[in-house]
Amino acid sequence: MPRIRPTFMDSPYFVDEPGNWHLKEGASKQLIQEFHSYMESLEHIQNRPASIDGIHIDYPYER
């Protein structure tokens, strides 16, 4: 699935500190909702074992 750059990343309220993405105070409800939706979708991808984006790989690697 191709990833499209979310619009919240272009917002002045978005802070992209490494490992600490967050929104500044004063962000609109729509922006907050888009941000939380995107971050939640990343959790589902990272928890998919052995996927390219996943961080969990079962051991032993060769079954």
Backbone hydrogen bonds, N-H to C=O, Kabsch-Sander energy under -0.5 kcal/mol:
donor,donor_aa,acceptor,acceptor_aa,energy
9,M,6,P,-1.1
10,D,7,T,-1.6
11,S,8,F,-1.3
14,F,11,S,-1.2
15,V,22,H,-3.0
16,D,14,F,-0.5
17,E,20,N,-0.6
20,N,17,E,-2.5
22,H,15,V,-2.0
24,K,13,Y,-3.2
27,A,24,K,-1.0
32,I,28,S,-2.4
33,Q,29,K,-2.5
34,E,30,Q,-2.4
35,F,31,L,-2.5
36,H,32,I,-2.6
37,S,33,Q,-2.3
38,Y,34,E,-2.3
39,M,35,F,-2.6
40,E,36,H,-2.3
41,S,37,S,-1.8
42,L,38,Y,-1.5
43,E,39,M,-1.2
44,H,40,E,-1.3
45,I,41,S,-1.5
46,Q,42,L,-2.7
47,N,43,E,-1.3
48,R,45,I,-1.5
50,A,56,H,-2.4
51,S,48,R,-1.5
55,I,46,Q,-2.1
56,H,46,Q,-0.6
57,I,55,I,-0.5
63,R,61,Y,-0.7
